[in-house]
Amino acid sequence: MTPAKELSERETSELLDILRERFEKNKIRHQDIKWTIIEGKLKNNPPKLWSLNQMEISGGEPDVVNYDKNADEYLFFDCSAESPKGRRSFCYDREALDSRKENKPQNDVLSVASEMGVDILDETQYRFLQTLGEFDSKTSSWIKTPKEIRELGGALFCDRRYNTVFVYHNGANSYYAARGFRGVLKV
């Protein structure tokens, strides 16, 4: 029996194959980064592999997008063209979910991200992602919301329209079929 938050040998092999293929296909996202180093770090960190698998099976198509030299960490972002299908129709956080009296969504973004072992992108990360391609041209993605906005009942989301990245606000308890969230994982 596989322990919680750990993949079987077969699942690990399959996921590494998917990630390597995506890495090689999208070299523009990670110039000067070598797959063998990342693969070694992943093999030595089963919980991170489990989180990447959660990103993958929910439609995120995670890929390496950056390297933080000071922290010696590689950043994986969800790089699916649209907001991951398996993570849409959620309100922003548990407080927002609990505040809804009827027509509640199945879950909330921050709880799901935490269960997956990832963070959601902040505005700077979202804008950086958009320099690597065109994302969310038909959908939108919740982003980390500053405390001051959240305390007033709001939350932020982004999308790309007219070749421009837009940041919007909504009530944190709102949810839409075309709005999900993008995760970031540091390895």
C-alpha positions in Angstrom: 0.0 0.0 0.0 1.4 3.4 -1.0 1.7 5.9 1.9 -0.2 9.1 1.6 1.3 11.8 -0.6 3.7 9.4 -2.2 3.5 7.9 -5.7 4.1 4.3 -6.6 7.2 3.4 -8.7 5.0 3.1 -11.8 3.3 6.4 -11.2 6.6 8.1 -10.5 8.1 6.8 -13.8 5.0 7.8 -15.8 4.9 11.3 -14.3 8.6 11.8 -14.9 8.2 10.8 -18.5 5.4 13.3 -18.9 7.3 16.1 -17.2 10.5 15.4 -19.2 8.6 15.3 -22.5 6.9 18.7 -21.7 10.2 20.1 -20.5 11.9 19.2 -23.8 9.0 20.4 -25.9 8.9 23.8 -24.2 12.6 24.8 -23.9 11.7 28.5 -24.2 10.2 28.4 -20.7 13.5 27.2 -19.1 16.6 28.1 -21.1 19.9 27.1 -19.4 18.1 24.6 -17.1 19.0 20.9 -17.3 16.4 18.2 -16.9 18.8 15.7 -15.2 19.3 18.0 -12.2 15.5 18.6 -11.8 14.8 14.8 -12.2 17.3 14.1 -9.5 15.8 16.6 -7.1 12.3 15.2 -7.8 13.3 11.6 -7.2 14.7 12.6 -3.8 11.5 14.4 -2.8 8.4 12.1 -3.1 6.0 14.7 -1.6 6.9 17.2 -4.4 6.4 14.5 -7.0 3.0 13.8 -5.4 2.1 17.5 -5.6 3.2 17.6 -9.3 1.0 14.6 -10.0 -1.9 16.5 -8.4 -1.2 19.4 -10.7 -1.1 17.1 -13.7 -4.2 15.0 -13.0 -6.3 18.1 -12.5 -5.3 19.5 -15.9 -2.5 21.9 -15.0 0.3 20.6 -17.2 3.0 21.7 -14.8 6.4 22.7 -16.3 9.6 24.3 -15.0 9.5 28.1 -15.6 12.3 29.4 -13.5 15.2 28.7 -11.1 15.9 30.6 -7.9 19.6 30.5 -7.5 19.6 31.8 -3.9 17.2 29.2 -2.7 18.4 26.5 -5.1 14.8 25.9 -6.1 13.1 25.2 -9.4 9.7 26.7 -9.9 6.9 24.6 -11.6 3.8 26.5 -12.7 0.6 25.2 -14.2 1.2 25.9 -17.9 -2.1 24.6 -19.4 -3.4 27.0 -22.1 -6.6 27.6 -20.0 -7.2 27.5 -16.3 -6.9 23.8 -15.2 -10.3 22.1 -15.8 -10.2 20.1 -12.6 -9.9 23.2 -10.5 -12.7 25.4 -11.7 -15.9 26.6 -10.2 -14.4 27.1 -6.7 -14.7 30.3 -4.6 -11.6 31.9 -3.2 -11.2 30.5 0.4 -12.9 28.6 3.1 -14.4 31.7 4.7 -16.0 32.6 1.4 -17.3 29.1 1.0 -18.8 29.0 4.5 -20.4 32.4 4.0 -22.6 31.1 1.1 -26.0 30.1 2.3 -27.1 28.3 -0.9 -25.6 27.3 -4.3 -22.3 26.5 -2.7 -19.4 25.5 -4.9 -17.8 22.1 -4.3 -14.7 23.6 -2.7 -12.5 26.7 -2.4 -9.2 27.5 -4.1 -6.9 28.0 -1.1 -8.1 24.7 0.5 -7.6 22.7 -2.7 -4.2 24.3 -3.3 -3.1 23.4 0.3 -4.3 19.8 -0.1 -2.3 19.6 -3.3 0.8 21.0 -1.6 1.1 24.0 -3.9 0.5 27.8 -3.6 -1.6 29.8 -6.0 0.2 32.2 -8.3 0.4 35.8 -7.2 0.1 38.7 -9.6 3.8 39.0 -10.3 4.1 35.2 -11.0 1.0 35.3 -13.2 2.4 38.2 -15.3 5.7 36.3 -15.6 3.8 33.2 -16.8 2.2 35.4 -19.5 5.7 36.3 -20.8 6.2 32.6 -21.6 3.1 32.2 -23.8 -0.5 33.1 -24.0 -2.6 31.7 -21.1 -6.2 32.1 -20.0 -7.5 33.6 -23.3 -10.9 32.0 -22.6 -10.8 31.4 -18.9 -9.5 33.2 -15.8 -7.5 32.3 -12.7 -7.8 33.4 -9.1 -4.5 34.8 -7.8 -3.2 35.5 -4.3 -5.2 38.4 -2.9 -3.7 41.0 -0.5 -5.0 40.8 3.0 -6.5 44.3 2.8 -8.7 43.4 -0.1 -9.7 40.0 1.3 -10.7 41.5 4.7 -13.2 43.6 2.8 -14.7 40.5 1.1 -12.9 40.7 -2.2 -10.5 38.6 -4.1 -8.4 39.0 -7.3 -8.3 37.1 -10.6 -6.5 37.5 -13.9 -6.9 36.6 -17.5 -5.4 37.6 -20.9 -7.6 39.4 -23.4 -6.6 41.7 -26.3 -3.0 40.6 -25.9 -3.0 42.2 -22.4 -3.0 40.8 -18.9 -5.9 42.1 -16.8 -6.3 42.0 -13.0 -9.9 42.1 -11.8 -11.8 41.9 -8.5 -14.8 39.9 -7.4 -16.5 38.9 -4.2 -14.4 36.1 -2.7 -17.5 33.9 -2.5 -18.2 34.1 -6.2 -17.4 31.2 -8.5 -17.6 30.6 -12.3 -17.3 27.6 -14.6 -14.5 29.3 -16.5 -12.4 30.4 -13.4 -9.9 28.2 -11.7 -6.5 28.6 -10.3 -2.9 28.0 -11.3 -0.4 26.5 -8.9 3.2 27.1 -8.2 5.5 24.4 -6.7 9.1 25.0 -5.5 11.4 22.0 -5.8 
